[in-house]
Amino acid sequence: MISTNDCKVIKIFNLSDDQLVELSKNNALYLSLVEMQAIQCYFKKLKRDPTDVEIETIAQTWSEHCKHKTLTGPVDYTEISPVLSYKNSGVKKDSNSSHITYTTVKKRYDNLLKETIFKATVELNKKWCLSVFNDNAGIIDFDSKNGVAFKVETHNHPSALEPYGGAATGMGGVIRDILGVGLGAKPLANTDVFCFGNPTTKISKIPAGIHHPKRIMSGVVSGVRDYGNRMGIPTVNGAVYFDDGYMANPLVFCGTMGIIPKNKIAKKVVSGDFILVVGGKTGRDGIHGATFSSARLESKSDVNAVQIGNPIIEKKVLDAMLKARDLNLYRGVTDCGAGGLSSAIGELGEKTGAIVYLDKVPLKYDGLHPWEIWVSEAQERMVFAVPPENKEKIIEIFKKEDVEAVVVGKFTNDEKLTIMYNDNVVVNIDMSFLHNGVPRPIRCAVYKIREEKVQKPIKMGSSEILKVLKASLSDLNVCSREWIIRQYDHEVQGQTIVKPLHGNGIEVSGPGDAAIIFPYTVVKGTKKGIVLANGLNPQYGKVNTYKMAASAIEESLRNAVSVGADIEKISILDNFCWGNPNNPEILGSLVRAAKACYDMSKAFGVPFISGKDSLHNEYSMKGKKYSIPPVLMISAMGIIKNVENTVTMPLKAEGNKIFVLGVTRNELGGSVFTKIKNIKNGIIPDVYPKESKIIMKKIYHAISKKLIESCHDCCEGGIAVAISEMAFAANKGVKIDIDVIKTEKVDLLTAVEILFSESNGRFVVEVKPDNQAEFIEIFKGSIFSEVGYVMDEKRVIFESKKNGIYVQEKPEVLLNFWRSTLTGG
Amino acid sequence: MKKVKVLILRAAGTNCDYETQFAFELCGAVVDRVHINSLLAGRKDKIFEYDILALPGGFSYGDDIASGRVLANEIKNKLSDRIRKFVLRGNPVIGICNGFQVLVKMGLLPDPELFEQIATLSYNSSNKFECRWVYLKIEKKIKNESNCIWTKNLPNVINLPVAHGEGKFITKNQKILKSLNRNNQIVFRYSTKDGNKPAYPLCPNGSIQQIAGICNIKGNVFGLMPHPERYIFALQHPARECCADKKYGWGKIIFQNAVDFVE
């Protein structure tokens, strides 16, 4: 191969290790020395130097973003735990802990993902899992003819640099994942979860080179809004989490769920099929997006790595491609996401080989180098494998809807990737090297389990409790997200029958636990629904990533179950956002979370069907490196047999009884309460899957028999917040007796601790007096109690006669506390 | 009996076509979703094969320039005579949300005989997109005189959801506003639960005189910002309220009225 004006040959034969590292750095390849050596070695075997297009192709394919080298690589893990276990209670641990001894356990993982998360799915072996971890999204069974696909992606670095564009293309990208799963699914709903710094931070406190969290938040929300709304896909579920650890490195998770006929789930690319590029033109935007995701954010990070979105082009692609799909005009499709054409064609042609004529790719403007065309992450592009006989027909379908569709090459049978540019060969490498040649170095991981201490017993008078309740409701991590939710068209397509905000009329609104889509326009005559929920709590991860992961999983399940999902028909998705995995302690905390994923998935019987990790979430300021507080965000998707048997969270009618299901433990660690009162100690909530799962099964049973009027899960802010929300969402009164709430041992918790503990496994439900007996019969054997009733009088009352506590407030006052924190502006 | 035929006109960025199709089909009509390109390329009088024309919600052409503007111009420039003839023959026409914006911007509303833009739908006063349920008051006179063929058999106040960023209805001048009132062309106004004048957010966009939907004098052309196709079933209501019979929502009545009218 020879250097031309467009394409340079890069001499690497004689480069020293230092020079290899230098080459990687100067070209923003983000490849390690070992990886550069592997490339050098490969081309020595070929007896020639690589071109810049080849180097870029390999860097993109081997990027953390595309290859997930850490999660699928070998890890040497060491776990150090205190011998004196605080487990199960945290009762009498006021002894001085300075003499604690530690034990060490070591384990070698050859492929962390396969031995934890994926392993659980394999062992659970659910028949209704149709496609897991091997396509652009996971697919589960919906009915005899259809499956539903779900995928959640992150777009963190782009959103830090350019919040609007980064979030919009994050949304656009995950929608294309759903268009590119199997032979294409029809998107039915979007989800979004964000982590930001505190939006009320003073400008003077914001470090140089980063956007103010308020600007990031409003940019991100607008980006998701404009892309989702224009695509005609309702954004129905989400969460926002505020912590200053996300000030410089915000997290943006975007999810899409879609429906796909079961006979369109398999792709089959055949040698001789044309490579058809459809949709947007290619430009210089988003160059190095894939490799950039392995980089640390710095004040001088390159904004050109951010893509530019145009939702209407994607909408046209969606409209036209589903027509082509139903006419069976193509055999394979995938989206151009990170890594652009390089990634899409490389993936589709992995088993066959492919030849591509880069000069045929439609460009936005002249002047792009071949490598730029090849790795550009310009948006709204899909790649199809089209049998030669269907070429004219499929192009005609796209043309009718004003969508550009151009054949740029074909799939071969030589198992090589060949790229031509103006009659010159610019790439000629083996698919096997490209996809399997990446070295697998062993990484070190260490996790030291921290000892947790119970806080000193907390006692307060009624007026102070009320103050804390109000502060909890207006806390950034509890307060209303209405400002965001109403900017999203969460009802387009008309199928959102359980919406993000719940009320008994159209005016008063409380926070729903999960959303339900009733796909009546796609599956005619169906009664089934799809529930979407999520769970995360980064606060817990600061102390214990196992408990954080376990809690996130349980929270997502509780949310889904609260609206009527069947725990036996729920699947989950993992999204890991972590700091730099080259730091053994950070990687150790990830391994520990992955272990929790395995344990919980098995114990609850809920399989993981898809996932994504975003590592290297770190930033440097004044020469110092900071990693984000790690997050495991869990998305849950369940199938509901009959959408009529679903419930919302507002209280329904005066005279109905209130029950708390599950045990309240002394678990205030990481809680909203300890944050407000600035208490350092406290046990992080643990998960008791056996106990919880039975309750979840019983709730489903009771909802199916129409015995439950309303249901809400207890999470941030505990029972006090959950019950207040149910009351103000309905503008109804409620009277609660704190003394009868079931705790793990009598008198172990103070009234305040009972109200604000964030123990997992708990629900608040409302039951009609007529149904009470049957309801109690179902829950026999589980821990629960009747704690109060819905009142005529519009007051929320929490009473403990034992402690002389009587807290009362009007629901509308509590509503206002909940509503007034986040108002955009 | 011959089935009523509905043409749902779509373009790049149209979103609510499937649920609108479902609503008409539920009321017994046969529906074709037709892309504007194929309507323009096809036989010249294809539109006359249909009884009802529906312009659904969405973001036609991305709402570039202004909401509905590009599609309005395209229809007016390329289909002008045919669409006007279709309307003046008395065929029911509905424009929902983006469809309403298109109807107003090409001048089919409020006066198809004039066929000029004399009103607009501008940015919400809140300056942001609003997705929420509202109360709509059905103007008494219209109801009694059945001026608008789409809104018969509705109670005084109904619920429907809105979802738009540009829904503030404004007329070119006071005279036009007065004539709309005088001619019973105001079909829906945003209201409180009891039918009184609402404040934000129950009036989600700041429309003059809380106008949510209007029709032409004859009553066959109806444009509204709220989405009746999203309240076909009781299940779709936030509190699952239903209309007279247990299963359906008030939105269904609106589509049923047009289908019955043709029959």
Interface residues (C-beta under 8 A of the other chain):
Chain A: R225 N229 R230 M231 G232 N310 P311 I312 K315 K316 D319 K400 E401 D402 I485 R486 Q487 Y488 D489 H490 E491 V492 Q493 G494 Q495 T496 I497 K499 L501 H502 G503 N504 G505 I506 E507 F518 Y520 T521 V522 V643 E644 G824
Chain B: R10 A12 G13 T14 N15 C16 Y18 E19 Q21 F22 H35 N37 S38 G57 G58 F59 Y61 G62 D63 K128 F129 E130 C131 R132 W133 V134 Y135 N159 P161 A163 K193 L202 H227 E229 R230 I232 F233 L235 Q236 H237 P238 A239
